Amino acid sequence: MTDFTHFNKQGRAKMVDISEKKETERIAIAKSSIVVTEEIYTKIIDQGIEKGDVLAVAQVAGIMAAKKTSDWIPMCHPLQLKGVNITFDWLLSENHYELLIEAFVKTKGSTGVEMEALTAASATALTVYDMCKALDKGMVIGNTYLLEKKGGKSGDYLRDNREE
């Protein structure tokens, strides 16, 4: 059997041993989005959603999700995160209201934070959906992807300009 790092000698999944890996500063940035109706957009901007400030709650949910990624993803290592930031921007055009979400995660450690950034972006979008679903269940959560990573043995990564 080929020696894959995520499988033991019996061919079963294992958590990779990172104890010999060098500790370095590592960052990851992930993106997601959610398309909403004009009514939802207006109520988010005017803070008119009955459940509260949608962006504030979604931001906290994203930060919490980053911190709990190893509870969700079985082979992820629990990490001591040094920083998490969730930012928002709106992509607006005629009859199109899309909330763009960016999750930035940083640590100093032996493994990367890509999964933490992706989890944060996803949880943020899901929280927006949850808080607004009473108005419209047809919202669409868009592509979620890694935009950038820095640090670690595999080096830096920057997503190319392919369609998102």
N, C-alpha and C positions, 0 to 999 in steps of 0.2 A: 504494500500500500504506500502511496506517495505520502510524504510527511507534510501534511497540512497543519498549520499552527492552531487551527480551531477545532481539531479532532484529536481524540486520544488514540492509543494503539488499537482499541477495539472499534474505531470508526465512529465513536460517539462524540457529541459536542462537548467542548470544555471551554472554560474561561482561560484565555491566553495568559501566561506568566510574563508579567512586564517588570519583574523585580530587577532585571539586569539592564533595562533601558535607561538611558540618560534622561534626567529631568531637564526639560527646556520650556521656554515660554511657548505656549500654543494658543492660537486663536482660530475661530471658525465663524463664518457669516453665512446664514441661511436665509432664504426668502420664501414667502408664501403670499397668498392674496385671497380675497373673498369679494365676489361681485354681489352687490346688493341693489335694491330698488332705490329710486329717487326718494321715496318716503323714508326709507331706513337711513339713507345718507343724510337727509335733512335732520332727522331726529337724532342721529349720532352727533352731528355738528352742533345742534342746538341743545344737546344733552336732554332730549325729550323721551328717551327710552325709560319705561317705568322701572326696570330693574336697576337703573343707575347709570353712571358714567361708563359707557361701553369700552372706550379705549383705555381708561385707567384700570378697569377690572381685567381686560384682556392682557394688558401689559404685565400686571402682577401674575396672572395665570401662566404667561410665557416664562417668566422668571422662575416661578415655582416648578414648572415642568422641566426646565433645564436642570434644576437642582435634584430632581427625582428621576432623571432619565434611566439610571441603572435599576430602578424599580419597575420600569416598563419594558426595557429591552434586556432580555435574559443574559447576554454575554458582555454587556457593558460594565466597565469597572466603575465603582462609586468614585467620584472625583471631588476634590476640594476646589470649587470654582473660585476664581479671583475676581471675576466681573461678568455681569450679564446685562445687556441693554436691548430693549425692544423699541423700535421706532416705526412710525407710520407715515405714509404719504398717500394721497389720493390720485388716482388716474381717472380723469373725468373727460368725457366727450358726450356728444349728443346721445341721450338715453343709455349711457354706460357709466356706472358708478362702481369703481373698483378700489378697495382698500389694499394698499401694498404694505406688506409686513416685512421688516428686516430684524433678524435676531443675531446679536453679536455676543459671543461667549469667549472668555479668556481663562486660562489657567497656567500654572507652572507645574509640570508633572511629566509622567512617563508615558502618557497616551493622549491622543488628541481629543478634541471636543466637538467633532463634526456631528455626532449623534445628539449631543446636548443642544446644539444650535438648531438642528432639524426638528427636534422635539419641541423646542421653545416656539419656533415659527408655527408648527402645526397646532399646538395647544392654544396659541394666540388666536389663530383663525377659527378654531372650534369654539372658543369662548365667545367670539363675536357672533357666530352662528347661534349659539345657545341663548345669548342675551337678546337676540333680535327675532328669533323663530316665531314668536307670537304674531309678528306682523307679516312674515312671509317665510314659508318653509322651502321656497325655491332658490334660495341663495346658493351660489356655487363657489366652493373652495377651489382655488386654482392650483397650478403647479407649485410644488414645494421642492426646493433644490438647494444644494450647496453652492454658494457663490464663490467663496474663497476660504482657504485654510493656509495657516502659516505654522511652521515648526515641525519638529519630528523627523524621524528617519526617512520617510518617504518624500520629504521636501514640501515646497509650497505648491499650491494649486490655485488657479484662477480660472473660473468658468469662461469658456470662449463665447462668442456672440451668437450662438445658435438661438433659434426661436424659443421663447419661453412660454 
